[in-house]
Amino acid sequence: MLIDFSTLDESVIKNFYGGENYTHAFMFADENNRIMHGKLTPGASIGLHKHETGSEIVFILQGKGKAIFDDTEEALHSGVCHYCPKGHAHSIINNGHEDLIFYAVVTM
């Protein structure tokens, strides 16, 4: 199945999970997964949240930032993949000087 994110409507979410500023997202969802092509502008973040029912995979396409994973800070940059397993908490923060562009997949 092909998902063309350029044909989906953009959602602009203020303070996503209590984060800073706005998360720009093109989202696809079915009964098994949510897939997002997202963007955080400099200074924006997705707030700390726990994955109770599934895991999340975040693949960084462009930019730099950091993930807070439980009590650990991880550097994010183009080409790396951040993984948050079920039962753990994380946050994504753009602390760089350009947009942080990523794909995220959340399992249900």
Secondary structure, DSSP 8 states (H G I E B T S, - for coil): ----GGGS-EEEEETGGG-SSEEEEEEEE-SSEEEEEEEE-TT-EEEEEE-SSS-EEEEEEESEEEEEETTEEEEEETT-EEEE-TT-EEEEE--SSS-EEEEEEEE-
